[in-house]
């Protein structure tokens, strides 16, 4: 089973990298972009057949290591 974890800054947390990319896009005349938020994607290959157990394990991984839950949100997608 594969788990895809998308981590992004919480709403209200300043995303300086996103602001820099937004400014660069504007300087390249892409004026139709309103905002840019930069995140990260983590792909995990799991030896787990039980979806409930896999979700619990990956959630624990996110809470303990993969995401800084003070300033970041995460979403988990499981793929068989």
C-alpha positions in Angstrom: 0.0 0.0 0.0 1.1 3.5 -0.7 0.5 6.6 1.5 0.7 10.0 0.1 1.1 12.8 2.7 0.6 16.4 1.6 2.0 18.9 4.2 1.2 22.6 4.0 1.4 25.7 6.2 -1.7 26.5 8.1 -3.8 29.4 7.0 -2.4 32.6 8.5 1.2 31.4 8.7 3.4 33.5 6.6 4.8 31.5 3.6 7.9 33.5 2.6 8.8 30.9 -0.1 5.3 31.2 -1.6 5.5 35.0 -1.6 8.9 34.8 -3.4 7.4 32.5 -6.1 4.3 34.7 -6.4 6.5 37.8 -6.9 8.6 35.9 -9.5 5.5 34.8 -11.4 4.3 38.4 -11.5 7.6 39.6 -12.8 7.2 37.0 -15.6 3.8 38.6 -16.4 1.7 35.8 -14.9 -0.7 38.3 -13.4 -3.6 35.9 -13.0 -2.1 34.2 -9.9 -3.6 35.5 -6.7 -1.6 33.6 -4.1 1.1 30.9 -3.9 1.5 28.5 -1.0 4.4 26.0 -1.0 4.2 22.6 0.7 5.8 19.2 0.5 4.6 15.8 -0.5 5.9 12.6 1.1 5.2 9.2 -0.5 5.5 6.2 1.7 5.4 2.5 0.5 3.9 0.5 3.4 3.9 -3.2 4.2 0.4 -3.0 5.4 -2.8 -4.4 4.0 -5.3 -3.1 6.6 -6.3 0.4 5.7 -7.4 1.4 9.2 -4.0 0.3 10.6 -2.1 2.0 7.8 -4.1 5.3 8.4 -3.4 5.1 12.1 0.3 4.5 11.5 0.7 7.3 9.0 -1.2 9.7 11.2 1.1 8.9 14.0 4.1 9.4 11.7 2.8 12.9 10.7 2.1 13.9 14.3 5.5 12.8 15.6 7.8 13.6 12.6 6.6 14.4 9.2 4.6 17.6 10.0 5.1 20.4 12.5 1.5 20.4 13.7 1.9 23.8 15.3 2.2 25.5 11.9 1.4 22.8 9.4 -1.6 20.9 8.3 -1.4 17.5 6.6 -3.6 15.3 4.4 -3.2 11.6 3.9 -4.3 9.6 0.9 -4.0 5.8 0.9 -3.6 3.9 -2.4 -3.8 0.1 -2.7 
